[in-house]
Amino acid sequence: MRYFILLILTLIPAFALGQEWEEEARFGNEGAQSTLRVISSTDTSFFAPVIETFVAKSPSVAISYFVTSTAELNRIVRENPSGYDVVISSAMDLQLKLANDGFAKELTVDGLPDWAKWRSSLFAFTTEPAAIVMNKKAFPDGRIPQTRQELIQAMRDRPEEFSGRIGTYDVRESGLGYLFATQDARASETYWRLTEVMGSLKARLYCCSSAMIDDLVTGELAVAYNVLGSYAKARQDTSDQLQIVLPSDFPTTMMRTALVSAQSSQPQIAEDFVQHLISLQTGSTDNNMPLPPLDVENAVTGRSNIALEPALMTYLDRLKRRNFLKEWESAIIQGQ
């Protein structure tokens, strides 16, 4: 079943009017009796197969799918919690706070271990590493850095190659970027040394993984730091220019999560949808889905795993966030 992008204003529900979306699409039959509204930070191309399998077995249900950034998603849901039924984001900390603040409905779902859910209201369904992705042409000798320290050394040895050609998240604007940055900083001081070196080389700041990968493919970037592994892999399939590295010093792995809005107008359908994506993503790793599955049997442990726990909200504290961003700006901007 194919999906189509919503281009006609009259087809967009009233709650979406005035909101600019990165992508918006509708799945299912035009004559469907019910419409489930899903707001997500995941590109439509990655989520389409998940939705298509759901509407195929639920022909009376259509799904309107809206894509925006993790930070913008959090703002929209807080301002209009009744406007959306299912909320999906890669920013685990912002999702956890939404659930903690009462925006999520408690559900009864099967197939998840305790570490992959929180208070029966927030549910993980993918396991994804933050990757360093590199354009191979920037490393003609084939010596691809495998750790942050090796990347630091490579950039120091050849600053002319990397100046203006390093990309990373603008953590002031990206919820996922902020999550990755704070987790990296907690893991090792190497993160701050790397950030300072990137800043000295006039690093370029991005909203999202897909934009960084686009510039890697064209050669505008030589290195992209903390890119979503699944996005990079999808582009690597069509380009032999990219090398994906999961740094061996302290890999960072996030889990994409979903919740049902406490003010959903379709709570049962929304719960069925969350159960569907959990069942789909916790089954065989060979599920022909673009999104990586949740690694249930071989769960990532230790510092590399971002855990669903209250400590995740530490850096959302206003003072801590302000101090972190001040230090980050000092390292990455450096008079740019």
Residue pairs with C-beta under 8 A, 6 or more apart in sequence:
1 27
1 28
1 52
1 55
1 56
2 52
3 25
3 26
3 27
3 44
3 48
3 51
3 52
3 65
4 25
4 26
5 23
5 24
5 25
6 12
6 24
6 25
6 26
6 64
9 17
11 26
12 24
13 35
13 37
13 64
15 37
15 80
15 82
15 83
15 84
16 24
16 64
16 66
16 83
19 66
19 76
21 66
21 67
21 68
22 67
22 68
22 69
23 43
23 44
23 65
23 66
23 67
24 64
24 65
24 66
24 67
25 44
25 48
25 64
25 65
26 62
26 63
26 64
26 65
27 48
27 51
27 52
27 55
27 62
27 63
27 65
28 55
28 59
28 61
28 62
28 63
29 55
29 59
29 62
30 62
32 55
32 59
32 60
32 61
32 62
33 60
33 61
34 60
34 61
34 62
34 266
34 269
35 61
35 62
35 63
35 64
35 266
36 61
36 62
36 63
36 64
36 85
36 86
36 266
36 269
36 270
36 273
37 63
37 64
37 66
37 83
37 84
37 85
37 86
37 266
38 51
38 63
38 64
38 65
38 66
38 84
38 85
38 86
38 87
38 88
38 273
39 66
39 68
39 73
39 76
39 77
39 83
39 84
39 86
39 87
39 88
40 47
40 65
40 66
40 67
40 73
40 87
40 88
40 89
41 67
41 68
41 69
41 70
41 73
41 88
41 89
41 90
41 91
41 175
41 176
42 67
42 88
42 90
42 256
42 291
43 67
43 210
43 231
44 65
44 67
45 234
45 290
46 230
46 231
46 234
46 290
46 291
47 65
47 88
47 291
49 288
49 289
49 290
50 276
50 277
50 280
50 281
50 289
50 291
51 63
51 65
53 276
53 280
54 61
54 63
54 273
54 276
54 277
55 61
55 62
55 63
58 269
58 272
61 269
63 273
66 84
68 76
69 173
69 174
69 175
69 207
69 208
70 89
70 90
70 91
70 94
70 174
70 175
70 176
71 91
71 94
71 173
71 174
71 175
71 178
73 87
73 89
73 91
73 94
73 175
74 89
74 91
74 94
74 97
74 98
74 175
76 83
76 84
77 84
77 87
77 98
77 103
77 261
78 98
78 103
81 103
81 261
81 262
81 263
82 261
82 263
82 264
82 265
84 261
84 264
85 260
85 261
85 264
85 265
85 266
85 267
85 269
85 270
85 273
86 258
86 259
86 260
86 261
86 264
86 270
86 273
86 274
87 95
87 98
87 103
87 104
87 258
87 259
87 260
87 261
88 256
88 257
88 258
89 95
89 175
89 176
89 256
89 257
90 128
90 176
90 228
90 254
90 256
91 175
91 176
91 178
91 179
92 179
92 254
92 255
92 257
92 306
92 308
92 312
93 175
93 178
93 179
93 182
93 312
93 313
93 315
93 316
94 175
94 179
94 316
95 122
95 257
95 259
96 118
96 122
96 257
96 308
96 310
96 312
96 313
97 313
97 316
98 104
98 122
98 259
99 118
99 119
99 121
99 122
99 259
100 310
100 313
102 262
103 259
103 261
103 262
104 121
104 122
104 259
104 260
104 261
104 262
105 121
105 259
105 260
105 261
105 262
105 264
105 267
105 270
105 271
106 119
106 120
106 121
107 120
107 121
107 123
107 260
107 271
107 274
107 275
108 120
108 271
109 117
109 120
109 123
109 271
109 274
109 275
109 278
110 275
110 278
110 279
111 275
111 278
111 279
111 282
112 123
112 124
112 278
112 282
112 294
112 296
113 296
113 299
115 299
115 307
115 308
116 123
116 124
116 125
116 255
116 294
116 296
116 308
117 123
117 124
117 308
118 308
118 309
121 259
121 260
122 257
122 258
122 259
122 308
123 257
123 258
123 259
123 274
123 278
124 255
124 256
124 257
124 294
124 308
125 255
125 256
125 257
125 258
125 277
125 278
125 281
125 282
125 294
126 230
126 255
126 256
126 281
126 291
126 292
126 293
126 294
127 253
127 255
127 292
127 293
127 294
127 295
127 299
127 300
128 228
128 229
128 230
128 253
128 254
128 255
128 256
128 292
129 229
129 246
129 251
129 252
129 253
129 254
130 180
130 226
130 227
130 228
130 229
130 251
130 252
130 253
130 254
131 226
131 227
131 228
131 229
131 232
131 244
131 245
131 246
132 145
132 148
132 151
132 223
132 224
132 225
132 226
132 227
132 244
132 245
132 246
132 247
133 212
133 213
133 216
133 223
133 224
133 227
133 232
133 242
133 243
133 244
133 245
134 144
134 145
134 216
134 222
134 223
134 224
134 242
134 243
134 245
135 216
135 217
135 219
135 221
135 222
135 223
135 241
135 242
135 243
136 144
136 240
136 241
136 242
136 243
137 219
137 222
137 241
138 161
138 162
138 165
138 222
138 223
139 154
139 243
143 154
144 243
144 245
145 151
145 153
145 154
145 245
146 245
146 247
146 248
147 247
147 248
147 249
148 188
148 190
148 191
148 194
148 247
148 249
148 250
149 190
149 249
151 194
151 223
151 247
152 190
152 193
152 194
152 197
154 162
155 162
155 166
155 197
155 198
155 201
155 223
156 197
159 200
159 201
161 222
162 201
162 222
162 223
163 201
163 202
164 201
164 202
164 204
165 201
165 204
165 220
165 221
165 222
165 223
166 198
166 201
166 202
166 203
166 204
166 221
166 222
166 223
166 224
166 225
167 203
167 204
167 205
167 206
167 212
167 215
167 216
167 221
167 223
167 224
167 225
168 177
168 198
168 203
168 204
168 205
168 206
168 212
168 224
168 225
168 226
168 332
169 176
169 177
169 178
169 180
169 181
169 205
169 206
169 207
169 208
169 226
170 177
170 205
170 206
170 207
171 177
171 178
171 181
171 325
171 328
172 178
172 325
172 329
173 207
174 206
174 207
174 208
176 228
176 254
177 226
178 315
178 321
179 254
179 306
180 226
180 252
180 254
181 191
181 226
181 324
181 328
182 314
182 315
182 324
183 252
183 306
184 191
184 226
184 250
184 252
185 191
185 192
185 324
187 250
187 252
187 303
188 249
188 250
190 249
190 250
192 327
192 331
194 225
195 328
195 331
195 332
196 331
196 332
196 334
198 225
198 332
199 331
199 332
199 333
199 334
199 336
200 334
202 336
203 332
204 215
204 221
205 332
206 212
206 224
209 224
209 227
209 228
209 231
209 232
210 231
212 221
212 224
212 227
213 224
213 227
213 231
213 232
213 235
213 242
215 221
215 224
216 222
216 224
216 235
216 241
216 242
217 235
217 239
217 241
217 242
219 241
224 232
226 252
229 244
229 246
229 292
230 290
230 291
230 292
232 242
232 244
233 244
234 290
235 242
236 242
236 244
250 303
250 304
251 300
251 304
252 304
252 306
253 300
253 304
253 305
253 306
254 306
255 294
255 306
255 308
256 291
257 308
258 274
258 277
259 274
260 267
260 270
260 271
260 274
261 270
264 270
278 294
280 287
280 289
281 287
281 289
281 291
281 293
281 294
282 293
282 294
282 296
283 293
284 293
285 293
287 293
299 305
306 312
314 320
315 321
315 324
